[in-house]
Amino acid sequence: MVIGVPREIKAKEFRVGLLPSAAYQLIQRGHRVLVERWAGAGAGYPDADYQQAGAELVEDHAAVFQQADLVVKVKEPQPTEIPLLRPEQMLFAYLHLAPDRALTEGLLRAGV
């Protein structure tokens, strides 16, 4: 499985969806992990930590979504990310859908 970790783009969000240690464990189990450059920097995990774990660094935000079978995020997809999702793709993120009808409908349309 290809697991993608995009950089969080929500304002004032500096966490990362997957730590380098978790990336390492997933890679050891045969998965491919793609991490957008600078995804972990705000949380204290530089790109070098992900490279040392065996993850592949990706320059382009959209490319993470395009290549990943599973997208791992902290926050809900932002409006510019909804069109990047595709049917049968899995999303692992904290979702607060009750107050956000547009997000709910976008996720349904995307088929994730």
C-alpha positions in Angstrom: 0.0 0.0 0.0 1.2 3.5 -0.7 0.7 5.8 2.3 0.8 9.5 1.8 1.5 12.2 4.4 0.8 15.7 3.1 1.9 18.8 4.9 -1.0 20.3 6.9 -2.3 23.5 5.2 -4.9 24.5 7.8 -3.9 27.8 9.4 -1.9 27.4 12.7 -1.7 23.6 12.3 1.8 22.4 12.8 1.3 18.7 13.7 2.0 15.9 11.3 -0.2 12.8 10.6 2.6 10.2 10.8 5.8 10.3 12.8 9.1 9.0 11.3 9.0 6.0 13.7 5.6 5.0 12.4 6.7 5.5 8.8 9.6 3.2 9.6 7.3 0.5 11.0 5.0 0.7 8.0 8.0 0.5 5.6 9.3 -2.5 7.4 6.0 -4.2 6.8 6.2 -3.7 3.1 4.4 -0.4 2.6 5.6 2.6 0.6 5.4 5.9 2.6 5.4 9.3 0.8 5.9 12.4 2.9 5.5 15.9 1.5 8.6 18.0 2.2 8.4 20.0 5.4 5.3 18.0 6.6 6.9 17.2 10.0 9.1 20.3 10.4 6.5 22.2 12.5 6.2 19.3 14.9 10.0 18.9 15.3 10.5 16.1 12.7 12.8 17.3 9.9 12.8 15.7 6.4 16.0 13.9 7.3 14.2 11.9 10.0 11.7 10.6 7.4 14.4 9.8 4.9 16.3 7.9 7.5 13.1 5.9 8.2 13.0 5.0 4.5 10.2 7.3 3.4 10.2 9.1 0.1 10.0 12.9 0.1 7.6 14.5 -2.3 7.8 18.1 -3.4 4.3 18.6 -4.6 1.3 18.6 -2.3 -1.1 17.3 -5.0 1.3 14.4 -5.8 1.0 13.0 -2.4 -2.8 12.7 -2.9 -2.4 11.4 -6.4 -0.1 8.6 -5.5 -1.5 7.5 -2.1 -3.9 4.7 -1.4 -4.2 6.0 2.1 -3.8 9.7 3.0 -2.9 10.3 6.7 -3.7 13.8 8.0 -4.2 15.4 11.3 -7.0 17.8 10.3 -9.9 17.5 7.9 -9.2 18.1 4.3 -9.3 21.7 3.4 -11.4 23.0 0.5 -8.5 22.9 -1.9 -7.7 19.3 -1.0 -11.2 17.9 -1.5 -10.7 17.8 -5.3 -7.5 15.9 -4.8 -9.3 12.9 -3.2 -10.5 10.1 -5.4 -12.9 7.1 -5.2 -11.7 4.1 -3.2 -8.9 6.2 -1.6 -8.8 5.9 2.2 -8.5 9.0 4.4 -7.3 8.8 8.0 -7.9 12.1 9.7 -9.9 13.7 12.5 -13.2 14.8 11.0 -15.7 17.2 12.5 -18.5 16.8 10.0 -21.5 17.9 12.0 -20.8 21.7 11.6 -19.4 21.4 8.1 -21.9 20.3 5.5 -19.7 21.3 2.5 -16.9 19.1 3.8 -19.3 16.2 4.3 -20.7 16.5 0.8 -17.3 16.9 -0.7 -16.1 13.7 0.9 -19.2 11.9 -0.3 -18.6 13.2 -3.8 -15.0 12.2 -3.7 -15.9 8.6 -2.8 -13.2 8.2 -0.1 
